[in-house]
């Protein structure tokens, strides 16, 4: 089971100058990178730096699906992911309440077709304040989407809508890729979740939601239980630790998070 890290905390130029070296120093096996950063860096330069640092690339994450331009970028991203030997093309649903089911259906069809032709696996990232949030919505869209679409299971994005451990068992046959992230909800957190789920564009609620993500072990998720649940369903795929809000002392946070996960595995 390989363990990777995301490049979210690094600006595009810093991915090569600092990020990949930080991940290698912390003994991560791989990396997830956003499609926009790949475009900025260039496939050849990114491949060269990955090889120098002994890292695999797990997933190329396309951006939010806001419009046709975003969809075309995701479609083109399938071939880019394949060129990088990434196994997954990540798909972020449209923001909550911005598109119809029919439009999203059509967009998924196009992206999944491109992924199939490129030989990569498209994975849908259920995400707070998006078209797919709750366990019921995850289940619905996995059923109605093209057969090659699989699930990117994110611990912190599942927690506001259901029990994380139950979710691993519920979607055991669908989980193809995992994000590990912790969450430390505020006292009024549920009210902000409800506001976003209603499709209301409230930036204070979005801010509260997104800034609740913390280092592994600093929130409410039991990662020993997460590891046990993944073992119980026979998951042996790639895992990426995703930390979004710690832009100072990034190497420290990268090390802290992999150490917490390794401790959970060894417990």
C-alpha positions in Angstrom: 0.0 0.0 0.0 1.8 3.1 -1.2 1.5 6.4 0.7 1.7 9.7 -1.2 1.2 13.4 -0.4 -0.5 16.2 -2.3 1.1 19.3 -3.6 -1.7 21.6 -2.5 0.4 23.5 -0.1 3.0 24.4 -2.7 2.8 26.9 -5.5 3.5 25.5 -9.0 7.2 26.6 -9.1 7.7 25.3 -5.6 6.6 21.8 -6.5 9.9 21.1 -8.2 12.1 23.4 -6.1 10.9 22.2 -2.7 7.8 20.0 -2.7 9.0 16.8 -4.2 12.3 16.9 -2.2 10.3 17.4 1.0 8.1 14.3 0.1 11.2 12.2 -0.6 12.9 13.3 2.6 9.8 12.2 4.5 9.9 8.8 2.7 6.6 9.1 0.9 6.2 6.8 -2.1 4.3 9.1 -4.4 2.5 12.3 -5.1 -0.9 13.7 -6.3 -0.8 16.9 -8.3 -3.4 19.2 -9.7 -3.8 19.4 -13.5 -3.1 23.2 -13.5 0.3 22.6 -11.8 1.2 20.0 -14.4 0.4 22.5 -17.1 2.6 25.1 -15.5 5.5 22.7 -14.8 5.4 20.7 -18.0 5.1 16.9 -18.3 8.8 16.3 -19.1 10.1 18.5 -16.2 7.7 16.9 -13.8 8.7 13.4 -14.9 12.4 14.2 -14.5 11.9 15.5 -11.0 9.8 12.6 -9.9 12.5 10.2 -11.1 15.2 12.2 -9.4 13.3 12.0 -6.1 12.2 8.3 -6.4 8.5 9.2 -6.4 5.6 7.8 -8.4 2.6 9.9 -9.4 -0.7 8.5 -8.2 -3.3 10.9 -9.4 -3.7 14.0 -11.6 -6.6 16.0 -10.1 -8.6 18.0 -12.5 -10.1 21.3 -11.3 -13.7 22.1 -10.3 -16.2 21.5 -13.1 -17.7 25.0 -13.4 -18.1 25.3 -17.2 -17.3 23.8 -20.6 -13.7 25.0 -20.4 -13.2 23.0 -17.2 -14.7 19.9 -18.7 -12.4 20.2 -21.8 -9.4 20.5 -19.5 -10.4 17.4 -17.6 -11.0 15.5 -20.9 -7.5 16.6 -22.0 -6.1 15.7 -18.6 -6.8 12.0 -19.1 -4.1 11.8 -21.7 -1.7 13.9 -19.6 -2.3 11.5 -16.6 -1.6 8.6 -18.8 1.6 10.2 -20.1 2.8 10.6 -16.5 1.9 7.0 -15.7 -0.6 8.1 -13.1 -3.2 5.5 -12.3 -6.0 8.0 -11.6 -7.7 11.1 -13.0 -9.4 12.9 -10.2 -12.8 14.6 -10.8 -14.2 17.3 -8.6 -18.0 17.7 -9.1 -19.5 21.1 -9.8 -20.1 23.4 -6.8 -23.4 22.8 -5.0 -26.5 24.1 -6.8 -24.7 25.4 -9.9 -25.5 22.7 -12.5 -28.3 20.3 -13.2 -28.0 16.6 -12.9 -28.4 16.3 -16.7 -25.5 18.6 -17.3 -23.3 16.8 -14.8 -24.3 13.4 -16.4 -23.1 14.6 -19.8 -19.9 16.0 -18.4 -19.1 12.7 -16.6 -19.7 10.8 -19.8 -17.2 12.8 -21.7 -14.5 12.7 -19.0 -15.0 9.0 -18.3 -14.8 8.2 -22.1 -11.6 10.1 -22.4 -10.2 8.3 -19.3 -11.1 4.9 -20.8 -9.4 5.8 -24.1 -6.3 6.9 -22.2 -6.2 3.9 -20.0 -6.5 5.7 -16.7 -9.2 5.3 -14.0 -11.5 8.2 -13.4 -12.3 8.7 -9.7 -15.0 11.0 -8.3 -14.0 13.0 -5.3 -17.1 13.5 -3.0 -16.6 17.0 -1.6 -18.2 19.4 0.8 -20.2 22.2 -1.0 -20.3 20.2 -4.2 -22.8 18.3 -6.3 -21.8 15.1 -4.4 -21.6 15.3 -0.7 -23.7 12.7 1.2 -23.4 8.9 1.3 -26.7 8.7 -0.6 -25.4 11.1 -3.3 -22.2 9.1 -3.6 -24.2 5.9 -4.1 -26.6 7.5 -6.6 -23.8 8.9 -8.8 -21.8 5.7 -8.8 -24.8 3.9 -10.1 -25.8 6.4 -12.8 -22.3 7.3 -14.0 -20.3 5.3 -16.6 -19.1 1.9 -15.4 -15.4 2.9 -15.3 -16.0 5.7 -12.7 -14.8 4.7 -9.3 -14.6 6.4 -5.9 -12.0 8.6 -4.3 -12.8 8.2 -0.7 -11.8 11.2 1.5 -12.0 10.7 5.2 -12.5 14.4 6.2 -15.0 15.1 3.4 -17.1 12.1 4.5 -17.1 12.9 8.2 -19.6 15.8 8.1 -22.2 13.5 6.4 -21.7 10.1 8.0 -19.5 7.8 10.0 -16.1 7.5 8.3 -15.6 3.8 9.3 -19.1 2.9 8.2 -18.4 4.6 4.9 -15.4 2.5 4.2 -17.5 -0.6 4.6 -20.5 0.8 2.7 -18.4 1.6 -0.4 -15.9 -1.3 -0.1 -16.6 -2.3 -3.7 -16.2 1.2 -5.1 -13.2 2.7 -3.3 -10.3 2.8 -5.8 -8.2 5.5 -4.1 -8.1 7.1 -0.7 -7.4 10.6 0.7 -6.4 10.7 4.4 -7.3 14.0 6.0 -8.4 15.0 9.5 -11.1 17.5 10.5 -11.7 19.5 13.7 -15.2 20.8 13.5 -16.2 24.1 15.2 -19.1 24.1 17.7 -21.5 25.6 15.0 -20.0 23.5 12.2 -23.2 21.6 11.3 -25.1 24.8 10.7 -22.5 25.8 8.1 -22.6 22.3 6.5 -26.4 22.6 6.3 -26.1 26.0 4.6 -23.7 24.7 2.0 -25.8 21.6 1.4 -28.8 23.8 0.7 -26.8 25.3 -2.2 -26.4 28.7 -0.6 -23.3 30.5 -1.6 -22.1 31.7 1.8 -18.4 32.4 1.9 -18.3 32.4 5.7 -19.7 28.9 5.8 -17.3 27.7 3.1 -14.4 29.3 5.0 -15.4 27.5 8.2 -15.7 24.2 6.3 -12.4 24.3 4.5 -10.3 25.7 7.4 -11.5 22.9 9.6 -9.1 20.5 8.0 -6.1 19.7 10.1 -3.0 17.4 10.5 -3.7 13.7 11.1 -4.3 13.2 14.8 -5.3 16.9 15.4 -9.0 16.3 14.7 -11.8 13.8 15.4 -11.0 11.0 13.0 -9.5 7.7 14.4 -6.9 6.7 11.9 -6.1 3.4 13.6 -9.8 2.5 13.0 -9.5 3.8 9.4 -6.5 1.5 8.8 -8.3 -1.5 10.4 -11.4 -0.8 8.2 -9.3 -0.6 5.0 -7.6 -3.9 6.0 -11.0 -5.5 6.6 -12.3 -4.6 3.1 -9.1 -5.8 1.6 -8.0 -2.4 0.3 -4.4 -2.5 -0.8 -4.3 0.5 -3.2 -2.7 3.9 -3.1 -3.3 6.3 -0.2 -2.6 10.0 -0.3 -2.3 12.3 2.7 -3.9 15.6 1.9 -3.1 18.6 4.1 -4.4 22.0 2.9 -4.1 24.6 5.6 -0.5 24.4 6.9 1.5 26.6 4.6 4.2 27.4 7.1 6.8 24.7 8.1 5.5 22.5 5.3 8.2 19.9 5.7 7.4 19.6 9.4 3.8 18.9 8.6 4.6 16.4 5.8 6.7 14.5 8.3 4.2 14.8 11.2 1.4 13.4 9.0 3.2 10.4 7.6 4.5 9.6 11.1 0.9 9.6 12.5 -0.2 7.3 9.7 2.7 4.9 10.2 1.9 4.9 14.0 -1.7 4.0 13.2 -0.6 1.2 11.0 1.8 -0.2 13.6 -0.6 0.1 16.5 
